[in-house]
Amino acid sequence: MKLRIALGLLAALHLAILFAGFLAPYDYAEQHREYAYAPPSAVRFDGLRPVVEAGGRKYPIRFFTGGRLFGVESPAVVFLWGTDGAGRDVFSRVVYGGRISLATGLGATLISLAIGLFWGMLAGYFGGWADRLIMRGGELFLALPWLYLLLAVRALLPLHIGTMQAFFLLVAIIGMVGWVRPARMVRGVVLSGRERGFVEAARGFGAGAPYLIRRHLLPLTWSVLLTQATVLIPQYILAEVTLSFLGLGVGEPVPSWGNLLADARQYHALMNHPWMLAPGLASIPVLLGYLILADALLENSANRPAEECS
């Protein structure tokens, strides 16, 4: 039940963000200067029709219009979560911004798992000095002050870099930082798996290391990698939010949940315009969904050995 809830929640949220161009009533860069820091629109019902008021008139909110889920005729506007200082719709920017944050989490997780799988497989299969060297190197990697290193790397780069450059740099750095934990998990699985009877039998028939790893040991790691992915993705989404909030990630005008939250750094802006916290609130269901999924996968993996023994 828990697994279905998590999968359903994550599927709905990812589809909403994937189809941001359909769900959002405005483009993320569209400005309404006359509505700077406008509060959320007051949506009322005229019978069964949702309407907004403008200039003393009521304008119905129309669905499936202009290639979007909903919208309203000019001069009326509909801002579900208010606007920012440039008059841009916060709801639209949050939905579009989820693309960068989720893509960062997914991309960085793939990098971490690929690096962790490679080094963990080597350490677990060959053991000995290779195992000690890789694991000690991983411990050293964990001990490095990565936030300060990121600040130093950003200081060495040009002041203004392209959006795609900033995105790929962010994904690469976050992904390369977190490979140690997956490597340790893979190492443990491979250390156990290489002593199993079917592996020993294949080795006795002359199977080499590449065949044993590909055919017998690699499939044993899939469940571990899947569980690690559900743990790493929310961590990396939070890492993107933090780094972009500090100005180290993707910058304006392309939105991400991190740089959207940066608009709420000033106390007076936050107190007078609390809807600027919407990006942080929008990330909570995504993070919660992944945590529920990770918990469900851990429960299933814990119950499986018990069922096999019974």
N, C-alpha and C positions, 0 to 999 in steps of 0.2 A: 504493500500500500504506500509506504513512504517513498519507495523508488518511483512509483507511478506519479505521485504528486510532484516530486522533484523534476522528473522528465517533462511532465505536462507544463509546469511553471516555466522551466527553462526554454522549452520549445516555443511557448507563447511569447516570451520576452525576446528571444532571438529573432523570431519572425517579425515582431513589431519593429525591431531595430534594423533588420535587413531591408524591410520595406518602408524605411523612414520617408522616402519621397512620396509614398502614398498616404501614410498615416499622418504626417505633419501637415498642417494647413498652410504653412509658408516655407519658403526656402530659408536655410539657416543664415544666409547673408542678407536677406531682405530687411530693409530698414523702414521704420515708420517714425520719422524724427519728431513728429508732433505727439507721439505717444511714449516718450522716454520715461522709463520707470513707471509705466502704467500698471495698475493693479490687475489681478485676474478679472476677466470679463464677467459681468453678471449675466448668467444664462438663466432665462425664465421660460416658462411654458405658456403658450397661448393655445389652450386646449391641449392637444397632444404634440404640438409643434414646438421645438425649442427655438427661442428667439433671443436676439440681443437688440438693444436700443441704441440709436445714434441720431442726434438732431431731433429728438422728440418722436422719431418713427421706430417702428418695430421691423426688424429684418430677420426673416427666418434663416436658421442654419440649415443649409442644404447638404445632403449626403451624396457621395459619389458624383462630385461635380469637379470639373477642371482637372481630371486625372488624380484627384485626392479624395480621401475618405469623407471629409467634410470641409465646408467653407461657407463664406457669407459674402453677399454682394457689397461692393463699395457704395457709399463711403463707410459702411459699418465694418468693424473688425472683430475678430474673436481671438482673445488671448487667454487660453485656459490657465496658464501659470504666469501671467503678466509678461512684462517686457524688461529688457536691460536698459542701460544708459543710452544705447544707440537706437532704441525702439525696436529691437529684434525680439521676436516671439520666443520666450524662454522654453515653452513646451517643444517647439520645433527644433530648437538648438539642442535640447537635451536628447531628443530622439536621434537626431543626426550625430550628436556627440558620442552616443553609445557605440557607433560603428568603430571609432578610433579606439575607445577604451576596450571593447570586446576583442577587436582585432589584435590589439597589443597583448592582451592576456592569452589569446589562443596562439598567436605566433611565437611569443616568448616561451610558452609551455612546450611547443613542438621543438624549439631549439634546445631547451633544457633536457627534455626527454631523450632527444637524439644523442646529445653529448653524454648524458648520464648512462644511456644504454650502451654506448660504445666503451666507455671507460669501465663501467661496472661489469660488462661481459668479459673484458680483458682481465680485470682483477680477479673475478670469480673463477674463470676457467683456468688461467695459468698459475694463479697463486704465487707463493714465494716472494721473490724480490719485486716482481711486477705489482703484486697486490699491495705490498708495503709502500712502494713508491707512489702508486696512484692514490691510496687512501691518505697517506701523509700529505701529499700534494693537495688533496681535497680539504683536509683540515686547515692547511695554510690558506687556502682560498676562502674558507669561511671566516677566517680571522681578519681578513683585510677590511678596512673601513670603507665600504663601497660608496656610501653617500658622499664622503669627501673626495673620493676618486672621481665620482661622477661630476661633482662640482669642478674639479680640476680639468677633466676632459672637456667639459662645456666651455670653460674659460679659454682653452686652447683653440677652440673652433671659431670660425667667423661669427660676428655678432648676429648676422641675419643668414639663416640657412633655409633652404626650401622645405615645404611641408613634408614631402615624401622623404627627403633626406633625414629630417628630424624624426619621422615615424620609424624608419628602418633602423636608425641609430638607437632609438629608444628600445625597440624590440630586441635588437642584437645584444645590447648591454644587459637588459633585464634577463634575457634568456641565458646568457653566458654566466651570470652570477649564480643561478639556482640549480646547477647541474649536480651538485654534490649529493643531495638527499636522494634523488632517483638512482644515482650511481651506487650508493650504499645498499639500497633496496634490491637492485638488480644483482649486485654482488652476492648478497645473501641467498637469493633464489638460485643463482648459478652454482654457488658452492654446494648447496644441498642437491641440486639436480644432477651434477656431474657424478655423484656417487650412486645414483639410482641404477637398478638392474638393467633397464633397457639401454641406458647410455653405456654402461660397462660392456654389455653384449655387442652393441654396435662398434665400440672401440676394439673389442676382441676380433671382430670380423674385418678389421683393417680400416674402419672409417677414420678419416682425418678430422682435424679441428674444424675446418670450415663446414664440413657436412654435419658434424655433431652440433655445432652452434646453430646452424640454420634449421636443421631438421628436428632436433630434440630439445635444445636448451632455450632457443629464442621463443618458442610458443609458451614456455613456462612463465615468461616475464610479462605476457600481455595483461593479465589481471592486475599485476603490481603497477604497470605503467598507466593503466586506466584509472586506478585509484589515485595514483600520484597526480594525474592530470586534473582530476576534480578538486584536488587540494591546491595545486599550483595556480590554476586559472584565476580564482578569486584573489589570491595573493598578488598576482601580477597585475590584475586590474587595479587593486589598491596601490600598487607601486606606480602605475601610470598616473593615477589620480594624484598621488603625492608629488611625483616629479613634475608633472605639468602644472600643478598648483604652485610649485616653486620656480616655474619658468624654465625647466629643463626639458620639457617635452614639446609636443606640437603646439605651435602658437597660433594666434589669430591670423586670419579670420576663421580658419577651420576649427570647429568646436570639438572639444573632448570634455569628459566630465571633470577632468582636472583643471583645465584652463577656464571652464565655466565657473567652477567654485572660486577661482582666484578673484572674480568680481565681487565676492562677498567678504574679502579680507578686511575691508575698512569697516570700522565699527558703526559709523553713522549709516552707511549703505545697508548693512545687515539689519539694523534696528528699524530703519524706515522702509526697507523693501525686503521683508523676510522671504518672499518667494524666490530670492536669488539663491537660497539653499536647496532648491529643487534638484539640481544635479546630484547632490549628495544623497538625498532621499531616494532618487531614482535608482541609484546603484545598490540600495539595500536589498530589494527583491532578487536581483541577480546574484549577489554574494550569498544570500540565504539559500537560494535554490541550489547552488553548487555545494554548499556545506551540507545540506540535507542529502544531496546525491552522494557525496563522499561518505557520509554516515551510513547510508543504506548499503552502499557497496562494501563497506567494512563489515557490516553485520552479515551480509550474504557470504562474504569470504570466510568469516568466522564460523558460520553455521555449516558450510560445506564440508569441512573436515569431520565435524561431528556426525553429519548424515552419512558420510562414507564409512566411518568407523562402525556405525550402528547397522 
